[in-house]
Amino acid sequence: MRWTWIDRFVAFEPKKSAVAVKNLSLAEDHFADHFPGFPVMPAPLILEGLAQTGGILVGHANDFEKNVVLAKMSGAKFHRETAPGEQLTYTAALLDLNDTGARVAGTVHAGGELVAEVEIMFAHVSPAQLPPGMPDSKFVFSGELAYLLKMAEAAAGQAAPPAAAP
Amino acid sequence: MTHDEIFAKVRATLVDALNVDDNEVTPTARLKGDLNAESIDFLDIVFRLERQFGFSIPREDLFPESIFQGDPKFVAGGKITEPGLVELQTRMPYADLTEFRKDPRLDKMEDLFTVDLIVNYLQSRVNAK
């Protein structure tokens, strides 16, 4: 299973906000167990998708030069369950950003309804702070996330076309 | 801004950041020992205070992380030496070292991070404006 919990970005405003969508499919393995005969999107996986949306927003703010690690979530509220066939919209808005980390306000909507909300804190982790044995100094924004980053950049381009186009 | 007003803001910040009750946040409460703050919470607290007070707070100003770096001049046998205490007071001018001086064990240093420490620091920043 791939640990990518968003499907694509639909809007991206650097250093401000990011919006991504996630389509829920009954083909996803976790629905078989959560719960048998009553498939519900697990709340932690909703938060993971929101953290990926916010994490890319935070990473983009420093041109992905820094490793961005999920540090803390607070005030998480879940308003209703979501089921296969629904599309989740993850919105992350940057609250604070500095050298040590960032805070993001996140919301999740489905069918125009608020599904969940949470505040997420990320920490910037320098190569010196990595546990021994970590081969790559940049380990967060690689692999599959690279594809999502391209999508984010495409979404950013749509949101803010170059003003000086001839 | 008065001391009481600053304390009220700090209390609200800590209630949000650490998910504790109002009455747990007393002036002498220790962030780790009493309010169960973890290291990552210190970063969160700084973010929230910056937002509340509208100025930037270098983390090292408020919560210096590695003051002694294992320097034998400052630490010996798990205790902070007299020159170490002088250095500590310089690096943490807002901390009350009275109690700590009686048994200056390195592993007790986290007890210096109290609600009062934050309030005193912010008071000096607000006064300096």
Interface residues (C-beta under 8 A of the other chain):
Chain A: A71 K72 S74 G75 L95 D96 N98 T100 G101 R103 M121 A123
Chain B: D16 A17 N19 I40 D41 L43 D44 V46 F47 E50 R51 S56 R59
